[in-house]
């Protein structure tokens, strides 16, 4: 499956089992979990992506991205 490489912004390949992201253009090679963290930390558009996976946040904050590492 084609996705956007977070480093060079060209096409990268996501494994069918969502285990690995590879970019032939810049040599990116990381797990999908690492890819999600990389995107969340480096792309302001997606900076809240990890907050979507918390439980009930009523009366709480999701914390900073550093707390998710």
C-alpha positions as CSV (number, residue, x, y, z in Angstrom):
1,X,0.0,0.0,0.0
2,X,1.3,3.4,-0.9
3,X,1.7,6.1,1.8
4,X,3.6,9.4,2.0
5,X,7.1,9.1,3.4
6,X,7.4,11.4,6.4
7,X,11.0,12.3,5.6
8,X,11.1,13.0,1.9
9,X,7.4,13.3,1.1
10,X,7.6,10.8,-1.8
11,X,5.8,7.5,-2.0
12,X,6.6,4.9,0.6
13,X,5.4,1.4,0.9
14,X,3.3,0.1,3.9
15,X,3.4,-3.7,4.3
16,X,0.1,-5.4,3.9
17,X,0.1,-6.5,7.5
18,X,0.8,-2.9,8.7
19,X,4.1,-4.0,10.2
20,X,6.7,-2.0,8.2
21,X,7.0,1.2,6.3
22,X,9.8,1.5,3.7
23,X,10.8,4.3,1.3
24,X,13.0,3.4,-1.6
25,X,13.8,7.1,-2.3
26,X,15.4,8.1,1.0
27,X,15.9,4.7,2.7
28,X,13.4,5.0,5.4
29,X,12.7,1.7,7.1
30,X,10.7,1.6,10.3
31,X,7.8,-0.2,12.0
32,X,4.3,1.2,11.6
33,X,4.2,2.1,15.3
34,X,7.4,4.1,14.9
35,X,5.9,5.7,11.7
36,X,2.8,6.8,13.7
37,X,4.9,8.3,16.5
38,X,7.2,10.1,13.9
39,X,4.2,11.6,12.2
40,X,2.6,12.6,15.5
41,X,5.7,14.3,16.7
42,X,6.8,16.0,13.4
43,X,3.6,16.9,11.6
44,X,1.5,19.6,13.4
45,X,-1.6,18.5,11.4
46,X,-1.4,15.2,13.2
47,X,-0.1,16.2,16.6
48,X,-3.2,15.0,18.4
49,X,-3.3,11.6,16.7
50,X,-2.2,9.7,19.8
51,X,-4.9,11.5,21.9
52,X,-7.5,9.7,19.9
53,X,-6.5,6.4,21.5
54,X,-6.9,7.3,25.1
55,X,-9.8,6.2,27.2
56,X,-12.4,8.6,28.6
57,X,-10.7,12.0,28.9
58,X,-13.5,13.6,30.8
59,X,-11.9,15.9,33.3
60,X,-8.4,15.0,32.1
61,X,-6.0,16.1,29.5
62,X,-4.3,13.8,27.1
63,X,-0.8,15.0,28.2
64,X,2.1,15.9,26.0
65,X,3.5,13.9,23.2
66,X,6.6,13.2,25.3
67,X,4.4,11.3,27.8
68,X,3.4,8.9,25.0
69,X,7.0,7.7,24.3
